[in-house]
Amino acid sequence: MSSDEDDEAEEDWRIAKLYAAADKASADDFALLLDEVGTKDAIVMGGVMMDALCARAHFVVMALLDADDGSIAECIEGRRKLLKAAVAAGGVGAGVALLSAIEGWVCSEVEEGEAREAALSSFGEVLKAVWEWDIVSEVDLREWQADERAARNLRVHAADARRMHERGRVFLEWIDRGEGGE
């Protein structure tokens, strides 16, 4: 498949609906809408996604993050209430799925070149943001970091996954040293 075909991948209608609601809805209402639209027959990166948690997290990330709105960590900070509500309403595994969806977003939505390199290099800041804002738990971070293939359904190349998970390892070591304590 050529890169032009990748750029033309069909986008699920639910992403546009969630995007439109993001600036208007409260965090709780956004989470309810997320439940309402569901994930049945989800289209993710041009194909049907059978993993409901992965599809749900992909919808959230695609609707809420924008590479043109600053760094990924800044985007997360700006959308923290919606992200937190979406993870809380998603149940067990939603935090890991969100981290995987962010990983996939970096590899599919951030343009190749300097912007992609900056996003990959600063992925530790992304992890710090989702942890500090209580969007995902430390347990979620550890589970995600332990599985370099966590975003395998989101077309993350192995080399990129290794780099992001290495940032995860470094971040978790920082927490373990007590530097992330309150």
C-alpha positions in Angstrom: 0.0 0.0 0.0 1.4 3.4 -0.9 1.6 6.3 1.5 -1.0 8.1 -0.6 -3.4 5.2 0.1 -2.6 5.4 3.8 -3.5 9.1 3.7 -6.8 8.2 2.1 -7.8 5.7 4.8 -11.5 6.0 5.6 -12.3 7.7 8.9 -15.1 6.5 11.1 -18.1 8.8 11.4 -17.9 8.6 15.2 -14.7 10.6 15.2 -16.4 13.6 13.6 -19.3 13.4 16.0 -17.0 13.2 19.1 -14.8 16.0 17.7 -17.9 18.2 17.2 -19.0 17.6 20.8 -15.6 18.0 22.4 -15.7 21.8 22.8 -19.4 21.8 23.9 -19.9 18.8 26.1 -18.9 18.4 29.8 -16.5 15.6 30.5 -19.4 13.4 31.7 -21.5 14.1 28.7 -18.5 13.4 26.4 -18.0 10.0 28.1 -21.8 9.3 27.7 -21.6 10.2 24.0 -18.6 7.9 23.6 -20.7 5.1 25.1 -23.7 6.0 22.9 -21.8 5.9 19.6 -20.1 2.6 20.6 -17.6 0.7 18.5 -19.7 -1.8 16.5 -18.2 -2.1 13.0 -15.5 0.6 13.9 -13.4 1.8 11.1 -9.8 2.4 12.3 -7.1 3.4 9.8 -9.3 2.2 6.9 -10.1 -1.2 8.3 -12.7 -2.8 10.6 -11.4 -2.9 14.2 -12.7 -5.8 16.3 -11.0 -4.7 19.5 -13.6 -2.5 21.1 -11.2 -0.9 23.7 -8.7 -0.1 21.0 -11.4 1.4 18.7 -12.9 3.4 21.5 -9.4 4.8 22.5 -8.6 5.6 18.9 -11.9 7.6 18.5 -11.0 9.6 21.7 -7.5 10.4 20.6 -8.5 11.3 17.0 -11.3 13.5 18.3 -9.4 15.3 21.0 -5.7 15.6 20.0 -4.5 17.9 17.2 -0.8 18.0 16.2 -1.3 21.7 15.2 -2.3 22.7 18.8 1.1 22.5 20.3 3.0 19.6 21.8 1.2 16.4 22.5 1.6 17.0 26.3 0.0 20.4 25.8 -2.9 18.9 23.9 -3.4 16.4 26.7 -3.3 19.0 29.3 -5.9 21.0 27.4 -8.2 18.0 27.0 -7.4 16.3 30.3 -10.9 16.4 31.7 -12.4 14.7 28.6 -9.6 12.2 28.4 -9.9 11.3 32.1 -13.7 10.9 31.8 -13.3 8.7 28.7 -10.8 6.4 30.4 -12.8 6.2 33.6 -16.0 5.3 31.6 -14.1 2.8 29.5 -13.5 0.2 32.2 -10.6 -2.2 32.7 -8.0 -1.8 30.1 -9.1 1.7 28.9 -5.9 3.4 30.2 -3.6 1.0 28.4 -5.8 1.3 25.3 -5.5 5.1 25.5 -1.7 5.0 25.7 -1.7 2.7 22.7 -4.0 5.0 20.8 -1.7 7.9 21.6 1.3 5.8 20.4 -0.6 5.0 17.2 -1.6 8.7 16.7 2.0 9.8 16.9 2.9 7.3 14.2 0.0 8.0 11.9 -1.0 11.7 12.4 2.2 13.5 13.2 4.0 14.3 9.9 7.3 12.6 9.1 10.4 14.6 9.7 11.2 17.0 12.5 7.7 17.0 14.0 7.6 13.2 14.2 11.1 13.1 15.7 10.1 15.7 18.3 7.0 13.7 19.2 8.9 10.4 19.5 11.7 12.1 21.5 9.3 13.8 23.9 7.0 10.8 24.5 8.2 10.7 28.1 6.5 14.1 28.6 3.3 12.6 27.2 3.5 9.8 29.7 4.2 12.3 32.5 1.1 14.4 31.5 -1.3 11.5 31.4 0.0 10.3 34.8 0.2 13.7 36.5 -3.3 14.5 35.4 -4.6 11.1 36.6 -5.8 10.2 33.2 -4.2 6.8 33.4 -2.8 4.9 36.5 0.7 3.9 37.2 -0.5 0.3 36.7 -1.8 1.2 33.2 1.6 2.8 32.4 3.5 -0.3 33.5 1.2 -2.6 31.6 1.5 -0.5 28.4 5.3 -0.2 28.8 5.8 -3.9 29.2 4.1 -4.7 25.9 6.0 -3.1 22.9 3.2 -4.6 20.7 0.4 -2.8 22.6 -0.3 -0.6 19.6 0.1 -3.4 17.0 -3.4 -2.9 15.7 -2.7 0.8 15.1 0.2 0.4 12.6 3.0 1.3 14.9 6.3 0.2 13.4 8.5 -1.9 15.8 11.3 0.7 15.8 8.9 3.5 16.8 7.3 1.3 19.5 10.7 0.5 20.9 11.6 4.2 21.2 8.3 5.1 22.8 8.4 2.2 25.2 12.0 3.1 26.1 10.7 6.5 27.1 8.1 4.7 29.2 10.9 2.7 30.9 12.8 5.8 31.7 9.7 7.6 33.0 8.8 4.6 35.2 12.3 4.6 36.6 11.8 8.2 37.4 8.6 7.3 39.3 10.4 4.4 41.1 13.1 6.8 42.3 10.4 8.8 44.0 10.9 11.9 41.8 7.2 11.7 40.7 6.0 11.8 44.3 3.6 14.5 45.5 
